[in-house]
């Protein structure tokens, strides 16, 4: 007989070993995905020499990943709802593996860009993992598992910088991508062995026209935002890209409202809970990048500037690494608040901590211990807030639309991060001082970027406070067979 959720007695027990292993496998997949994205950061300044190309061209090794990830995330979610979330998760991991191998074998720009684009296509692994958890896990265990899955983004991103810096200092740079390939293979094996396929499917026909329109609009928008500083905000290319985005995206929305099986159900996403949650995700996307833009520069600037801390890349990575561990450590506490008070309260608490943390960071910039403490406060707030977003989304959508809705929410975070990068870059480019003939950001410039984080935290809190209150949704009955199968397969 089917039930909507386990009994109270069952809820008090820990997860069956098989389900616990599944959660661990999905969380590790999220960590590996984020780690793969950040491993390349230490070699970005070296790419022109390593690939015998201009710096403006090698920047596409980052831009290609960003653009492909933005497009792939909502598409992977929709395909997961239609054809199976585990299937699309594995496809994403395989693309990450193939991209890593291509980069590991490359010595010129073209294959590097192809490989990085392939890695970007795996950006949907975390939303897909969260969606699988919704179908398989008991309702009482879902908040903690989701928080751990979303927190994996912070862990992977934080560990990527010190790990890759150490590897680049001691090995050939190609080793970075061979390590990424091995980790991707391990992730794929764990998913095959431990993660069940989803049973809830929407079926229907995939919206190719809507996908093409969304891809064109997003690429124009994000390319203009990410390249505006390099190409010139008033240049014909950037203005043309913005104009194209302004034309294409409304036309895409008009088409989505009129097609019977749209890529993105705009009517569903216009509901107050989903709309405000996505706006909160957009604002939250501004948060983490502001810190990652300002603090590494502060740590690596010469002490002779009067405010720089003069540390190496490896030390900088080690100083930033605790952020990810804090995000993962606070996730169980965020899950408890979500279970008792609801995800809206968790998001409000997290965004308030973020705003306060950035204020503290603005005045605690004179020593390494201060940077660690202040950045960890911000990371704690991000950990609370990130874990609440998928819970809010899943309260408002049926299980058959979970992956698509989570994918769109992740896309909004990605857009926020891209906008944050552009605004922070603009601030740091204009608030500079001459140091031995080199223009470097001023101390006030760094503080201005941190002030962006304060504003983003306040904006996230505002959106969160407007989200309508509602009782947490129960796990649908359709999830029970998958849970029983996963637990009984032990």
N, C-alpha and C positions, 0 to 999 in steps of 0.2 A: 504493500500500500504506500502511495506517494505521500510525502509530507513536505511542508514548506520550509521547515528547519528542524534541527535536532532538538531532542528534549533537553530540559534544564540539567538533568543529570549528565547527559552526554556533553553538554557545553562546559561542565566543570572539569572534564578530563582534557588532557592535552591531545593534540592532533595525532591520529594514527600514524605510525612510522612512514607509511607510504606517502601520505599527504604532507607530512613534515619534510620529507625528502624532496617532494615536488616543489614546495615553497622555496627550499634552499636552492634547488636547481634554477628556478626562475629568477631568484634574487641574484645568483651568481651570473646569470646571463645578462642581467641589467648592468652589473658592475663591469663585466667584460666589454659590453657595448660602449659604455661611457669611457672606459679606459682606452679603448681603441681610438675614440675620437680625440683624446687629449695626448696620446703618445707622441704625436707629430710636433707638438708645440715647441720643444727645445731645438728642433732642427729647422724651424721656419726661417730664421735669419741666415742659416747656412745653405738653404736650398738653391739660391742662385749659383753658388760655387759648385755644389754637389751635382746639379743637373745642367750646368752650363747654360743658364738662361737668365733673363732679366728678372729683377725682383718683382716688377709689376706682373710678369707672367707666372712666376712661381706662386704668387698669392692665390692663384686659382686652385692650388692644392687644398686650400681652406675653403674658398668660395664654392667650389664644386660640391664639397661635402655638405655645406649649409643648404644649398639650393636643392640638391637631391633629397636630403633629409626632410626638408619642409614639404615637398611634394609627396614623398613616399609615405609619410606618417598617416595622413587621413586616408590615402588610398589603401594602404595595408590594413587599416582598421575596417574599412568597408568590405574588402575582399575576405578578411577574417570572419566577419559576420555572415558572409554569403557562403563561403566554401570551407571554413574551418580555421579557428584561431591558431591551433597548434601547427597546422600546415603552413600558414603564413609566417608564423614565428620561425619555423625551421628555414623557410625560404630567406627570411631576413638574415639569419645566422649564416647560411651558405653564401649569401652575397657579401657579407662581412669577411668571410673566410677567403673567397675568391679575390676580393679587393685587396686583402692583406698580402696574398701571394703575388699579385700583380705588382704592388708597390715594392715588395721585397726583391723582385727580379728586375726592377726598373733602374736605369741609369740616365734617363732623359725625361723631359717634362711630360710628353704626351701620355706614356703609360702611367706615370705617377698620378696625373689628373684622372685618368680612367679608373685607376684603383681606388683613389679617394672618393670618387663619385659612387662607386660600387659600395664602399663602406657607408656612405651617407644613406644609401637605400635601406640600410638596416636600422634606421632611426626609430622605427615603430615597435621595437622589441618590448619596451617597457609598457606602453599602452596595451599591447596584445597580452603580455604576461598578467597584467592586472585584470584584464577581461576574462582570461582563463580562470583566475582565482575566483572570480565571482560565480562562475558556473559550478566549480568543484568544491569549494570550501564551505563548511558550516557557517551560518550567518554570524555567529558569535566570534569566530576566528578570523573573519574577513578583514576588519579594520587593521589589525596588527600586521597581517600578511601584506596588505596593500601598502601600508606605510613603509615596511621593509623593502618592498619592490621599488617604490618611488625613491626611497632613500638611497637605493643602489646607484642612482645617477650621481649623487654627491660623492659617494665613496669612490666610484670609478674615476670621476673627474679630479678629485683631490689626490688620489694615488698616482694618477697618470704623470703628473709633472715631475715629482721626485724620482719615480721609477725610471722614466725615460731619460732624465738628466744623468742619472748614474750610468745607465746603459750607454748613452752617447759618449760619455767620458771614458769608458773602458772598452767599448766594442765598436765594430763597424756599424754605421747607421742603419744598414739593412736589417740588422738583428732586431730592431724595434718591430718591424713588420712580420718577421718570422715568429716572434713571440706572440704577436697579435693573431697570426694564423693558427698557432698551436692552441691558444686559449679559445679561439672560435670553434675549433674542432672539438675540444673538450666540452664546450657549451652545447654543441649540437648533439653529442653523444648523450649527455645528461638529459636533454629534452626528449630525445627518442626513447630513453629507458624509463623516465620517471613522469613525464607529463602526458595526461590523457587528452584525446581530441575532444573538442567541444561538440555538444549535441544540438544546441540551439542554432538554427540557421535561418536566415531571412530568405534565401533563394533569390529567384528573379534574374534579371539581366543586368550586367555591369554597365555603368554609364560611362562609355568611352568619350562621348562628346563633352560631358561635364568634367571628366578628368583632364582632357586636353585644355579646356577653358581655364580650369583652376590652375593647372601647371603654368600656362602662359601668364596669367595674371600674377601669380605668386612670384614667378621668376622675374618678371619685370619690376615688381615692387621691391623684392628683397635685393635684387641686383642693384637697383638704384640706391637703396638705403645703405647697403654694405660697401658700395664702390663710390658713393658720392664724394667722400673726402679725397680719394685718390684722383678721380676724374674731374672733380670740380662740380660743386652743387649747381652752378649756373651753366654748365656745359650742355651742348645740344644733346649729347648721348643720355645724360642723366635726366634732363627734362623730357626727352622723348620716352624714356622708360616709365617715368611717373605718369605721363599722359596716357601711355598704353595701358598701364595698370588701372587708371581712373576710368577708362573706357571698357576694358575687358572684364574686370571684376563685377561691376553692376550688370553687364550683359549675362555673365555667368550666373549671377544670382537670379535674374529674371528667368533664365532657362531652367534652373534648378526648381523654381516654384511651379513650373509648368510641365516638367517631365514626370511620368508616373513612378519611376524608380530612380530617384536622384542619387548622385554620389553623396551629397550632404543634404539631409532633410532640414531645410532652413526653417520650416514651420515648427518642427520639434525644437530646434535650437534657439528659436525666438522665445520660448517659454522663459519666464523671469528667472527661475532657478538656474537653468542651463546658460542663459545669456549672461547673467551676472557672474556666474562661476567662470565662464570663459573670459569675461573682462577682467576678473580677478587674476586669472592665469596670465593674461597679457601683461598686467601690471607686475605680477610676480616674476615674469621673465626678465624684467628690468633689474631685479634685485641682485642676483648672484653675480652677474657680469660686472656690475659697478665695483664690487669688491675685488674681483679678479682682474680688473683693469687697473685699479689704483694701487693696491697693496704690493703686487710684485714690482712695480716701478719704484715705489718708495723703498722697498727692501734692497733693490739693486743699485740705486743711485749712490754716487760717491758720498762719503761722510763729509767731504770738504764743502758740499753744497749747504751744509748747516741743518739739513733736515733728512737727507738720505741716510740709509743705514749701512750701505757698502757691503752687502752680502752677495755671495756667489749664487748661481742658478740652482745648484743643489740645495744649498741652505734655504733659499727662497721656497723651493718645492717642499722641503721638510716643514717649514713654517706654515705653509698653506694646507698641508696634508690633514691636520687634525679636523678641519672643517667637515670633511666627508665622514670621518668617524663619529663626530658629534651628531651629524644628521641621522646616521643609522642608530646611534645610541638613544636619541630622544624619540624615535619612532614608536616604541611601545607605549610611552607616556601619552603621545598624541593619540594613539589608538584607544587608550582608556578614556580620554576625554570625548572622543568621537562616539564611543559606545554609550557613555553616560549622559552627555550633553548634546551630542550631534556634531556633524562635521562643520557646520557653520561656526560654532563656537571655537572649534579647533583652528579654523582658518583665521578668525579674528585674533585669537591669542598669538598665533604664529606671526601674523603681519605686524601686530603691535611690538612683539619682541624684535622683529627685523628693524622697524623704525628706531626703536631705542638703541639697538645694537649699532646701527650706523651713526647715531648721534655720539655714542661713546667712542666709536672708532675715529671720529673727526677730531677728538681731543686726546686720544691715546695713540700717538704716532711716533713717539720718541724712543721706543725700545722694542726689541723682538718680543719680549713677554707681553707687552701691551698689545702688539699686533695680534698675537695668538689669542689672547683672552677676548679682545673685541671681535675678531673675526669668528670665533667660536660662538659668541652670543648671536651674531647674525645667522650663522649656520644652524643653530638650534631653532631659531624662528622659521627658517626655510624648511627645516625638517618637519615641523608641525604643519606648516601651510601646504607643502607639497603632498603630504599624506592625506590631507582633507579634500583636495581637489577631485580625485577619482571617486571618493565616497559621495560627494555632492552630485557628481554627474550620474552615478549609478542609482541614486535615489529617484532620479527624474526620467530615466529611460528604461524600456524593457530590456530583458537580457539579450534578446536577439539583435539589439542595436548598440550593445555595450562597447565593442571595439571601435566602431566608427565614431561614437561620441567621445571616447577617451582619446582617439587619434586627433580629433579636431581640437580638443582641449590642449593636447601636447603641442599642436601646431601653433596655437595662440601663445604658449610660452616661448616657442622658438621665435615667433615674430617679435615678441617683447625683447628677447635677448638681442636680436639683430638691431632693433631700434636703439637699445641701450648702448650697443657697441658703437653705432654711428654717432650718437649724441656725445658719449664719453670721448670718442676720438676727436670730435669737433672742439670740445672744451679744452682738451689737453693740447691741441694744435694751436689754439689761440692764447692760452694762458701759459706762456713759456718765458724762460730767462736764458741768457747767454752764459754758458759755463765752459770756459776754455775753448771758445769758438763753436761750441755745440749747443743747439737749442734743446733745452729739457723742460718738462713741466714744472711749474712753480708749486710751492707747497699749497697755496690757495687753489691752484688748479686741481691738485689731487683732492683737496677737501670739497671742491665743487662737484667732482665726480661722486664722492661719497654722499654728498647732499642729494644727488639723484636717488640714491638708495633710500634715504629718509623719505623723500617724496613718493617713491614707489611703494614703500611700506604703508604709508598713510593712504595712498590710493587703493591698495589692496584691501586694507581695513574698511574703507568706505564701501567698496563694492560688496565685501563680505557681509557688512551690517545690513545691506539692503536685500540680501537673499531671503526669500520667504521661508519661514520655519515650517517644517513638516516632519512627521515621524519617520525614522529610518525605514527604508524598504526592506522587506524580507527577501531571502534568496528564493527565486521561483522554484516551483515543483520540478520543472524540467531539469534543474541542476542535480536533483537527488540521485538519478541513476549514475551520473558521472562520478559523484562522490562515493557512491557505494562501490562502483567498479574500481576506483582508485584505491579505496581503503581495503577492499577485499582481494585485490591482486597481490597483496603482500604474501 
